[in-house]
Amino acid sequence: MYQHILFATDFSDAAQQVGKRAWEIAQKYGAQLSLLHVVEDVNISLGGGYELLPVLPDLPDEALLQEARTALGDLARRLGLGEDTQLWVVSALSTKEGILGAAREHNVDLIVVGSHGRHGLALLLGSTANAVLHSAPCDVLAVRI
């Protein structure tokens, strides 16, 4: 049924639990499993109202991306995933857009996300997970933690 599963992670404490579920589903269907982390574009996301930002040093966008790549690789190793697992770190205006863009670009047919993120159940279900659920070009599984 599923051929390409995308596990979108925020590196929360439950990421390994959610990733394990994604891996189990991939194994059951013989599907490709890809891991994704979205780094929101801080320079754009902080837009208006933060006029004092120019006095701060340049935000280390590449450093943030590299840190996320390292963390994603570590998570893949903890999950025991093979070398054929694709690891993607993308920069996007929003986490939702990053997840949906990757799903469309790579012909994903199932997106797996946790039922809450770092900022609490109400915030994520009210925004990112809900937006992904209603806008995704494929099935979405929200794993309850």
N, CA and C of each residue as an Amber inpcrd file, in Angstrom:
protein
   435
   0.8240000  -1.1940000   0.0000000   0.0000000   0.0000000   0.0000000
   0.8680000   1.2590000   0.0000000   1.7550000   1.4110000   0.9710000
   2.6300000   2.5800000   1.0100000   3.9680000   2.2410000   0.3800000
   4.4800000   3.1910000  -0.4200000   5.7680000   2.9840000  -1.0680000
   6.8410000   3.9280000  -0.5420000   6.4400000   5.1140000  -0.0890000
   7.4120000   6.0820000   0.4140000   6.8300000   6.7940000   1.6270000
   7.4540000   6.5790000   2.7640000   6.9780000   7.1380000   4.0280000
   7.9460000   8.2220000   4.4820000   7.3860000   9.3440000   4.8860000
   8.1730000  10.4730000   5.3720000   7.9120000  10.6570000   6.8600000
   8.9670000  10.5300000   7.6640000   8.8770000  10.7990000   9.0930000
   9.4190000  12.1950000   9.3220000   8.5360000  13.1310000   9.6920000
   8.9210000  14.5170000   9.9610000   9.1380000  14.6630000  11.4590000
  10.3520000  15.0430000  11.8400000  10.6960000  15.1140000  13.2600000
  11.0790000  16.5070000  13.6940000  10.7830000  16.8030000  14.9500000
  11.1980000  18.0640000  15.5530000  12.2740000  17.8250000  16.6150000
  12.7520000  16.5820000  16.7180000  13.7730000  16.1740000  17.6940000
  13.2830000  16.2690000  19.1250000  11.9830000  16.2070000  19.3380000
  11.4460000  16.2240000  20.6960000  11.8180000  14.9090000  21.3860000
  11.5220000  14.8270000  22.6770000  11.8530000  13.6260000  23.4380000
  11.1980000  12.3750000  22.8730000  10.0600000  12.5310000  22.2210000
   9.3180000  11.3840000  21.6970000   9.6920000  11.0350000  20.2570000
  10.6720000  11.7090000  19.6910000  11.0240000  11.4870000  18.2840000
  11.3710000  10.0300000  18.0090000  12.0840000   9.3960000  18.9180000
  12.4650000   8.0090000  18.6870000  11.2350000   7.1010000  18.6700000
  10.2730000   7.3640000  19.5350000   9.0400000   6.5770000  19.5770000
   8.2590000   6.7300000  18.2680000   8.1410000   7.9490000  17.7860000
   7.4130000   8.2080000  16.5400000   8.1820000   7.6140000  15.3590000
   9.4960000   7.7720000  15.3700000  10.3210000   7.2040000  14.3070000
  10.2350000   5.6960000  14.2530000  10.1600000   5.0700000  15.4060000
  10.0200000   3.6070000  15.4470000   8.7140000   3.1810000  14.7840000
   7.6500000   3.9220000  15.0300000   6.3600000   3.6070000  14.3980000
   6.4700000   3.7480000  12.8850000   7.1050000   4.8130000  12.4260000
   7.2910000   5.0150000  10.9870000   8.1000000   3.8650000  10.3900000
   9.1570000   3.4510000  11.0820000  10.0040000   2.3540000  10.6100000
   9.2080000   1.0470000  10.5400000   8.3800000   0.7830000  11.5570000
   7.5590000  -0.4410000  11.5650000   6.6060000  -0.4770000  10.3760000
   6.0000000   0.6550000  10.0690000   5.0790000   0.7210000   8.9250000
   5.8540000   0.5250000   7.6210000   7.0160000   1.1370000   7.5230000
   7.8490000   0.9780000   6.3230000   8.2300000  -0.4910000   6.1380000
   8.5870000  -1.1610000   7.2270000   8.9290000  -2.5780000   7.1530000
   7.7320000  -3.4140000   6.7160000   6.5820000  -3.1220000   7.2740000
   5.3650000  -3.8860000   6.9560000   5.0270000  -3.8150000   5.4710000
   5.1880000  -2.6380000   4.8740000   4.8110000  -2.4490000   3.4760000
   5.9920000  -2.5210000   2.5110000   7.1970000  -2.7300000   3.0370000
   8.3650000  -2.7370000   2.1690000   8.5960000  -1.3810000   1.5330000
   8.2810000  -0.3410000   2.2740000   8.3490000   1.0260000   1.7550000
   9.6900000   1.6760000   2.0640000  10.0270000   2.6500000   1.2510000
  11.1890000   3.4950000   1.5210000  10.8270000   4.4180000   2.6780000
  11.7610000   4.6330000   3.6030000  11.5500000   5.5510000   4.7160000
  12.5320000   6.7050000   4.5980000  12.0230000   7.9140000   4.6690000
  12.8500000   9.1110000   4.6490000  12.5620000   9.9130000   5.9100000
  13.6070000  10.5320000   6.4740000  13.4740000  11.3690000   7.6520000
  13.6680000  12.8230000   7.2530000  12.8660000  13.6900000   7.8520000
  12.9060000  15.1090000   7.5160000  12.8770000  15.9500000   8.7810000
  13.6990000  16.9930000   8.7640000  13.6000000  18.0330000   9.7880000
  13.5570000  19.3670000   9.0610000  12.6600000  20.2370000   9.4820000
  12.5230000  21.5540000   8.8600000  13.1040000  22.6010000   9.7940000
  14.0260000  23.3860000   9.2520000  14.5590000  24.5480000   9.9590000
  13.8270000  25.7510000   9.3950000  13.0300000  26.3810000  10.2290000
  12.3010000  27.5490000   9.7510000  13.2790000  28.6720000   9.4710000
  13.0770000  29.3470000   8.3700000  13.9500000  30.4430000   7.9550000
  13.7700000  31.5890000   8.9350000  14.7000000  31.6940000   9.8710000
  14.6030000  32.6700000  10.9530000  14.5750000  34.0930000  10.4170000
  15.3580000  34.3640000   9.3900000  15.4180000  35.7310000   8.8570000
  14.0670000  36.1860000   8.3230000  13.2910000  35.2800000   7.7770000
  11.9880000  35.6300000   7.2400000  10.9150000  35.4950000   8.3160000
  11.0070000  34.4370000   9.1390000   9.9730000  34.1650000  10.1300000
   9.8580000  35.2610000  11.1780000  10.9640000  35.9410000  11.4810000
  10.9240000  36.9500000  12.5350000  10.5160000  38.3190000  12.0200000
  10.3010000  38.4560000  10.7430000   9.8460000  39.6660000  10.0820000
   9.5110000  40.8680000  10.9340000   8.3800000  41.4850000  10.6740000
   7.9730000  42.7360000  11.3030000   7.8460000  42.6600000  12.8060000
   8.1060000  43.7840000  13.4310000   7.9870000  43.8570000  14.8770000
   9.2890000  43.5510000  15.6000000  10.3010000  43.0850000  14.8740000
  11.5830000  42.7530000  15.4860000  12.6680000  43.6610000  14.9080000
  12.4330000  44.9330000  14.9690000  13.3320000  45.9070000  14.3670000
  14.7200000  45.8920000  14.9900000  14.8490000  45.3780000  16.2060000
  16.1460000  45.3590000  16.8650000  17.0530000  44.2410000  16.3620000
  16.5420000  43.3280000  15.5880000  17.3530000  42.2140000  15.1120000
  18.6140000  42.6330000  14.3520000  18.5960000  43.7040000  13.5640000
  19.8330000  44.0430000  12.8500000  21.0300000  44.3010000  13.7640000
  20.8300000  44.6310000  15.0340000  21.9640000  44.8550000  15.9210000
  22.5720000  43.5340000  16.3910000  21.8700000  42.4350000  16.1840000
  22.3970000  41.1220000  16.5370000  23.3560000  40.6620000  15.4500000
  24.2980000  39.7840000  15.7830000  25.1610000  39.2430000  14.7370000
  24.3260000  38.4360000  13.7500000  24.8720000  38.2370000  12.5670000
  24.1580000  37.4470000  11.5580000  23.7670000  36.1000000  12.1400000
  22.5580000  35.6830000  11.8470000  22.0970000  34.3850000  12.3210000
  22.8040000  33.2890000  11.5220000  23.3340000  32.2910000  12.1940000
  24.1370000  31.2650000  11.5290000  23.2640000  30.2070000  10.8320000
  22.6500000  30.5920000   9.7190000  21.7530000  29.6750000   9.0190000
  22.4270000  28.3560000   8.6690000  23.6350000  28.4190000   8.0990000
  24.3150000  27.1830000   7.7110000  24.6720000  26.3510000   8.9360000
  25.0360000  27.0020000  10.0270000  25.3480000  26.2800000  11.2610000
  24.1000000  25.5570000  11.7890000  22.9400000  26.2200000  11.7180000
  21.6920000  25.5800000  12.1510000  21.3680000  24.3770000  11.2870000
  21.5530000  24.5120000   9.9930000  21.2830000  23.4040000   9.0760000
  22.2330000  22.2390000   9.3440000  23.5140000  22.5320000   9.5690000
  24.4830000  21.4730000   9.8330000  24.1820000  20.7710000  11.1510000
  23.8020000  21.5390000  12.1590000  23.4370000  20.9570000  13.4490000
  22.2300000  20.0230000  13.2850000  21.2620000  20.4370000  12.4900000
  20.0780000  19.6060000  12.2420000  20.4630000  18.3440000  11.4710000
  21.3730000  18.4670000  10.4980000  21.8270000  17.2750000   9.7510000
  22.4720000  16.2610000  10.6930000  23.3030000  16.7540000  11.5930000
  23.9680000  15.8780000  12.5550000  22.9400000  15.2000000  13.4590000
  21.9960000  15.9640000  13.9790000  20.9580000  15.4070000  14.8560000
  20.1010000  14.3850000  14.1200000  19.8060000  14.6470000  12.8480000
  18.9960000  13.7100000  12.0710000  19.7590000  12.4060000  11.8450000
  21.0430000  12.5100000  11.5610000  21.8730000  11.3140000  11.4170000
  21.9400000  10.5150000  12.7030000  22.0610000  11.2070000  13.8280000
  22.0820000  10.5360000  15.1340000  20.7670000   9.8120000  15.3970000
  19.6530000  10.4580000  15.0800000  18.3490000   9.8270000  15.2660000
  18.2240000   8.5850000  14.3890000  18.6560000   8.6740000  13.1430000
  18.6020000   7.5200000  12.2370000  19.4160000   6.3600000  12.8010000
  20.5890000   6.6360000  13.3600000  21.4170000   5.5760000  13.9500000
  20.7380000   4.9610000  15.1660000  20.1320000   5.8100000  16.0180000
  19.4260000   5.2840000  17.2010000  18.2540000   4.3970000  16.8110000
  17.6390000   4.7160000  15.6760000  16.5160000   3.9080000  15.1900000
  16.9940000   2.6420000  14.4810000  18.2860000   2.5540000  14.2230000
  18.8370000   1.3900000  13.5380000  18.5260000   1.3730000  12.0530000
  18.3610000   2.5480000  11.4580000  18.0070000   2.6250000  10.0450000
  19.2470000   2.4190000   9.1810000  19.0470000   1.8400000   8.0140000
  20.1420000   1.5310000   7.1110000  20.6300000   2.7230000   6.3260000
  21.6820000   2.4730000   5.5750000  22.2970000   3.5160000   4.7460000
  21.3730000   4.0000000   3.6310000  20.3700000   3.1850000   3.2740000
  19.4600000   3.5670000   2.1980000  18.3920000   4.5670000   2.6490000
  18.3430000   4.8420000   3.9430000  17.3790000   5.8180000   4.4650000
  17.8110000   7.2180000   4.0480000  16.8880000   7.9580000   3.4570000
  17.1960000   9.3280000   3.0460000  16.9480000  10.2750000   4.2120000
  17.8930000  11.1720000   4.4350000  17.7990000  12.1620000   5.5040000
  17.7730000  13.5350000   4.8630000  16.7090000  14.2950000   5.1420000
  16.5580000  15.6110000   4.5420000  16.4180000  16.6640000   5.6210000
  17.2050000  17.7120000   5.4920000  17.0360000  18.9080000   6.3080000
  16.7470000  20.0250000   5.3230000  15.6110000  20.6730000   5.5060000
  15.2330000  21.7490000   4.6000000  14.9800000  23.0250000   5.3840000
  15.2040000  24.1310000   4.7160000  14.8910000  25.4390000   5.2740000
  13.6310000  25.9210000   4.5680000  12.6590000  26.3610000   5.3450000
  11.3820000  26.7880000   4.7670000  10.7960000  27.9150000   5.5980000
   9.8180000  28.5990000   5.0190000   9.1400000  29.6830000   5.7360000
   8.4230000  29.1570000   6.9690000   7.9120000  27.9150000   6.8850000
   7.2190000  27.3130000   8.0170000   7.4650000  25.8080000   7.9850000
   7.2940000  25.1800000   9.1260000   7.4490000  23.7320000   9.2080000
   6.4430000  23.0540000   8.2860000   5.2180000  23.5400000   8.2840000
   4.1820000  22.9850000   7.4140000   4.6250000  23.0020000   5.9580000
   5.0950000  24.1470000   5.4780000   5.5060000  24.2560000   4.0790000
   6.6860000  23.3480000   3.7690000   7.6080000  23.2080000   4.7100000
   8.7470000  22.3220000   4.5070000   8.3210000  20.8710000   4.3760000
   7.4100000  20.4430000   5.2280000   6.9200000  19.0590000   5.1900000
   6.1390000  18.8080000   3.9050000   5.2040000  19.6930000   3.5990000
   4.3780000  19.4980000   2.4030000   5.2030000  19.5730000   1.1280000
   6.1600000  20.4820000   1.0840000   7.0250000  20.6010000  -0.0930000
   7.8290000  19.3310000  -0.3180000   8.3960000  18.7870000   0.7410000
   9.1740000  17.5440000   0.6200000   8.2760000  16.3890000   0.2000000
   7.0780000  16.3260000   0.7580000   6.1520000  15.2430000   0.4150000
   5.7810000  15.2860000  -1.0640000   5.5340000  16.4730000  -1.5710000
   5.1790000  16.6020000  -2.9890000   6.3790000  16.3070000  -3.8910000
   7.5170000  16.8780000  -3.5510000   8.7090000  16.7400000  -4.3820000
   9.1900000  15.2910000  -4.4960000   9.0120000  14.5270000  -3.4390000
   9.5440000  13.1700000  -3.4060000   8.4600000  12.0900000  -3.4860000
   7.2620000  12.4720000  -3.8980000   6.1670000  11.5110000  -4.0780000
   5.9320000  10.6270000  -2.8520000   5.8410000  11.2620000  -1.7080000
   5.5660000  10.5650000  -0.4560000   4.0900000  10.1900000  -0.4210000
   3.7820000   8.9930000   0.0810000   2.3660000   8.6280000   0.1890000
   1.9000000   8.4540000   1.6340000   2.7930000   8.6760000   2.6090000
   2.3950000   8.7230000   4.0190000   3.3710000   9.6220000   4.7660000
   2.8250000  10.5790000   5.4910000   3.6150000  11.4420000   6.3700000
   3.3290000  11.0130000   7.8040000   4.3870000  10.7840000   8.5810000
   4.2410000  10.4010000   9.9830000   4.7950000  11.5270000  10.8470000
   3.9600000  12.0250000  11.7590000   4.3580000  13.0890000  12.6890000
   3.9180000  12.6950000  14.0940000   4.5400000  13.3170000  15.0980000
   4.1140000  13.1120000  16.4780000   2.8690000  13.9310000  16.7670000
   2.1360000  13.5220000  17.7990000   0.8880000  14.2190000  18.1100000
   1.1160000  15.5110000  18.8660000   2.3420000  15.7740000  19.2880000
   2.6780000  17.0780000  19.8630000   4.1710000  17.2960000  19.7070000
   4.5610000  18.5670000  19.7390000   5.9610000  18.9100000  19.5610000
   6.5300000  19.5700000  20.7850000   7.6120000  20.2540000  20.5910000
   8.3260000  20.8900000  21.6910000   7.4920000  21.9220000  22.4290000
   6.5320000  22.5170000  21.7510000   5.8070000  23.6410000  22.3400000
   4.4510000  23.2480000  22.8920000   4.2080000  21.9560000  23.0370000
   2.9720000  21.5320000  23.6610000   1.9140000  21.0880000  22.6800000
   1.0630000  20.2260000  23.1560000   0.0180000  19.6140000  22.3400000
  -0.8970000  20.6400000  21.6940000  -1.3820000  21.5850000  22.4430000
  -2.3510000  22.5400000  21.8950000  -1.7530000  23.3720000  20.7720000
  -0.5050000  23.8250000  20.9360000   0.0950000  24.6740000  19.9120000
   0.2970000  23.9130000  18.6080000   0.8880000  22.7080000  18.6810000
   1.1690000  21.9940000  17.4420000  -0.1090000  21.5010000  16.7710000
  -1.0120000  20.9300000  17.5310000  -2.2450000  20.4600000  16.9070000
  -3.0560000  21.6200000  16.3650000  -2.8920000  22.7870000  16.9570000
  -3.5990000  23.9550000  16.4690000  -2.9510000  24.5670000  15.2500000
  -1.7170000  24.1800000  14.9490000  -1.0270000  24.8180000  13.8300000
  -0.4040000  23.7980000  12.8890000   0.8020000  23.3680000  13.1590000
   1.5540000  22.5610000  12.1980000   0.8830000  21.2440000  11.8440000
   0.6100000  20.4000000  12.8320000   0.0220000  19.0900000  12.5240000
  -1.3340000  19.2430000  11.8450000  -2.1220000  20.1710000  12.3270000
  -3.4290000  20.4020000  11.7270000  -3.2850000  20.8770000  10.2820000
  -2.3620000  21.7810000  10.0510000  -2.1390000  22.2990000   8.6910000
  -1.6520000  21.1980000   7.7620000  -0.7340000  20.3640000   8.2500000
  -0.2390000  19.2480000   7.4370000  -1.3830000  18.2920000   7.1440000
  -2.1510000  17.9590000   8.1630000  -3.2650000  17.0280000   7.9940000
  -4.2370000  17.4950000   6.9220000  -4.5610000  18.7820000   6.9230000
  -5.5680000  19.2920000   5.9980000  -5.0300000  19.7010000   4.6380000
  -3.7070000  19.7850000   4.5060000  -3.1390000  20.2350000   3.2380000
  -2.2910000  19.1850000   2.5350000  -2.0530000  18.0710000   3.1720000
  -1.1390000  17.0700000   2.6240000  -1.6890000  16.4280000   1.3490000
  -0.7880000  16.1140000   0.4270000  -1.1950000  15.4390000  -0.8080000
  -1.2950000  13.9180000  -0.6180000  -1.2040000  13.4690000   0.6390000
  -1.1930000  12.0250000   0.9110000  -1.7590000  11.7780000   2.3000000
  -1.7230000  10.5210000   2.7460000  -2.1740000  10.1780000   4.0810000
  -1.2220000  10.7700000   5.1250000  -1.7610000  11.0340000   6.3120000
  -0.9740000  11.5430000   7.4240000  -1.3030000  10.6960000   8.6440000
  -0.2540000  10.2480000   9.3400000  -0.4270000   9.5210000  10.5840000
   0.1560000  10.3620000  11.7060000  -0.6870000  10.7550000  12.6630000
  -0.2220000  11.4680000  13.8550000  -0.1070000  10.4380000  14.9710000
   1.1120000  10.1420000  15.3840000   1.3500000   9.1280000  16.3990000
   1.1390000   9.7560000  17.7740000   0.2530000   9.1660000  18.5330000
  -0.0400000   9.6660000  19.8800000   1.1100000   9.3080000  20.8040000
   1.5050000  10.2870000  21.5770000   2.6370000  10.0860000  22.4950000
   2.1180000   9.9890000  23.9120000
